[in-house]
């Protein structure tokens, strides 16, 4: 899987505590292996974000992303953070 990152994701990731960054890195490795692993709770969003998806980093933090192709082997990470990223 190819993962691209939006500048907003880079900024948000950089502002996370190092422990949360390590947790995110582990979840990303899991995502890269299987985007729909049940531990990630990957789900499509609704409303104005209906083209986007998210998966869980922790109980509070999520990674917001979009699939770039129908085969779902290219994605762009848009943001990482609490539920506030959905606004």
Rosetta blueprint (number, residue, H / E / L):
1 X L
2 X E
3 X E
4 X E
5 X E
6 X L
7 X H
8 X H
9 X H
10 X H
11 X H
12 X H
13 X H
14 X H
15 X L
16 X L
17 X L
18 X H
19 X H
20 X H
21 X H
22 X H
23 X H
24 X H
25 X H
26 X H
27 X H
28 X H
29 X H
30 X H
31 X H
32 X H
33 X H
34 X L
35 X L
36 X L
37 X L
38 X H
39 X H
40 X H
41 X L
42 X L
43 X E
44 X E
45 X L
46 X L
47 X H
48 X H
49 X H
50 X L
51 X L
52 X L
53 X E
54 X E
55 X E
56 X E
57 X L
58 X L
59 X L
60 X L
61 X L
62 X E
63 X E
64 X E
65 X E
66 X E
67 X E
68 X L
69 X L
70 X L
71 X L
72 X L
73 X L
74 X E
75 X E
76 X E
77 X E
78 X E
79 X E
80 X E
81 X E
82 X L
83 X H
84 X H
85 X H
86 X H
87 X L
